[in-house]
Amino acid sequence: MCTVSYHINIMKVQQDLSGKYINPFTDFGFKKLFGTEANKELLLSFLQSMLKIDGQITELKYLNNSHLGRQKHERGAIFDIYCETDCGEKFIVEMQKAKQKFFKDRSVFYSTFPIQEQAIRGGEWNFKLNAVYTVGILDFVFDEDKDEPDKYYYHIQLCDTETHNVFYDKLTLVYLPMPRFNKTSDELETLFDKWLYVIKNLQRLQNRPKALQERVFQNLFHIAAIEKLTPKERRAYDESLKHYWDMKNVIDTAVEEAVQEKEEIIKEMGKEIEEKDKTIEEKDKAIEEKDKIIEELKRQLNQ
């Protein structure tokens, strides 16, 4: 099984390397599309289409994505993309390729950095905060929500568990489990639909679909064209792509080994149950033979 997974991923690497557009799930592809000043329009459009924000996001400023703890012993964080609107709202945007046991805890932890840095040190401060948004584009699904196979958008804020009313709207967590987004190009209705479609399918497309006629997507397909990359960018992309598929292969192999181990355990349990059934059957036969002997002895005694 692991050998099959390895060969499948090798084929995918070759397909991506020979494809027409970059893979957004690679570090290079994600930051090329959304993490550069020159392509800021793409990120602005994506965020505006996704978030429930009053008014338009008119401007974004990229910030330092490396954050150290306030003390030397405190843990720091490095975000994929960290930016700020002209109104002071903070955005963390991350592409999460591998499932983590405490991913939600990690998201909350990362959200604390943009909150803490708003504190005014050495002077008076009334604790007023600007909104913080943490956006996770996920290449996996949450195990606890397997009964909701069509849910590909999570918009989370602090709420009252009794009334379900939003209690605090300045901290928002958004998760987008991409494996659950399965709309075709003919089914795209909103700008948000179109962005999710592009993110999930860009590396497999040969041309810009008719549904993606907006100017922002025209720019995106121009930027994402592999033939437009400089030799240095192409080397960086190839390396990033190989790293992405290596990681996917490790994950797939671990899953397959876990499934195989589970199947072997079930097989062994089946053997044990079968042996127990045989033992019970043999005991039943022995009891039946004893009953026959006793009945025969009774018959002889009564003659």
TASULVEN-V555079 format. One record per helix or strand of 3 or more residues. SS is the DSSP state (2 for helix, 1 for strand). FROM is the first residue (numbers start at 1). LEN is the number of residues. If there is no record, write none. Layout:
# TASULVEN-V555079
ss = [SS,SS]
from = [FROM,FROM]
len = [LEN,LEN]
This chain:
# TASULVEN-V555079
ss = [2,2,2,1,1,1,2,1,2,1,1,2,2,2,2,2,2]
from = [2,27,37,60,81,90,103,132,143,154,166,178,185,191,215,226,231]
len = [16,8,14,3,5,7,14,7,3,6,12,3,3,14,10,3,71]
